[in-house]
């Protein structure tokens, strides 16, 4: 099973419920949220997503999802779709400039 918005919402609700009921899980959630999420639902977080769990002054858990680029463009190769977007090339017509003041040598327009 993979992550969806609905699955993430469901897992976060279970995460909060278990953190309230289980002090050991709460400690794990604060120390290593990624491991706690994997333990809770058996799903690994997708690459490029980091979860930060903090506890506010009232003792309630706050969660933030941080999205990061898993690899900078300097560290990976472009995939086929990206290559298609940047593939260069030109045609001879690209070098022709249109100038309406230049006589083309074609027969003049009839009036």
Long-range contacts (C-beta under 8 A, 24 or more apart in sequence): 1-43, 2-43, 3-43, 3-45, 3-46, 7-43, 11-37, 11-40, 11-41, 11-43, 12-63, 14-40, 14-41, 15-40, 15-63, 16-61, 19-61, 26-61, 29-53, 29-61, 30-54, 30-55, 30-61, 33-63
